[in-house]
Amino acid sequence: MKMNLVAAVDENWGIGYRGRLLVSIPKDMKLFQEMTMGKVVVMGRRTLESLPGGIPLAGRTNLVLSTRTDYQVRNAAVAHSVEEAQRELQKYRDEDIYVIGGERIYREFLPLCTVAHITKINEKFEADAYFPNLDEDKDWMITADSEEQTYFDLEYRFLKYERRRLS
């Protein structure tokens, strides 16, 4: 598979703290919405529960992973393993699939992804969930880098990483 993933990370590749995003940047949220609208989003149960109202994202096909075998969600498909998720995702074009978190889901699906859309925030936040550091992974390289953006006192960039080769 050649899926995409989307994440916002701080300087330490932190992505969350106590089940919440580290920071909410409107321009990042708008880009996320534009990128994923009409597409398939793959997330863990806790990520779903952290969304507004704990409901699936509108205008997208939602696939939620949970190890709880009795877990069900209205307006979303549920898978109980990466393998089960892969079988479900075969219905869709790889380029239309976006992995959106959290930490465990990113780690499990990273080997299946070829493009990573990363919002890199030039700040260190208190975090308890992390994304794998792609800058230290020789299989990944930056292929696009935006101008530096600012939101109040935060500076950030939109980076596109692409896998050099599938492992």
Salt bridges, closest charged atoms under 4 A:
GLU34 OE2 - LYS30 NZ 2.67
GLU49 OE1 - ARG45 NH1 3.00
GLU88 OE2 - LYS91 NZ 3.07
GLU95 OE2 - ARG93 NE 3.26
ASP96 OD1 - LYS39 NZ 3.67
ASP96 OD2 - ARG93 NE 3.21
GLU103 OE2 - ARG107 NH2 3.35
GLU108 OE2 - ARG104 NE 3.21
ASP135 OD2 - LYS120 NZ 3.24
ASP139 OD1 - ARG165 NH2 3.11
ASP145 OD1 - ARG157 NE 2.65
GLU148 OE2 - ARG157 NH1 3.99
